[in-house]
Amino acid sequence: MPMWSVVSFDACEASGLTYHAAVKMMAEKESVGVYGLCIVTDETASRVRT
């Protein structure tokens, strides 16, 4: 179900993802030097966006 987001220290990197897609996105972002990544629900990500 597409309800997952990937957030970093700085921003919401992506949202509306399946969990599998979120895991893949997190690995891609980490490989290019984006740190502080975690997977949260879209609802949670909407509360932490700056």
Secondary structure, 3 states (H helix, E strand, C coil): CCCEEEECCCCEEEEEECHHHHHHHHHHHHHCCCCCCEEEEHHHHHHHCC
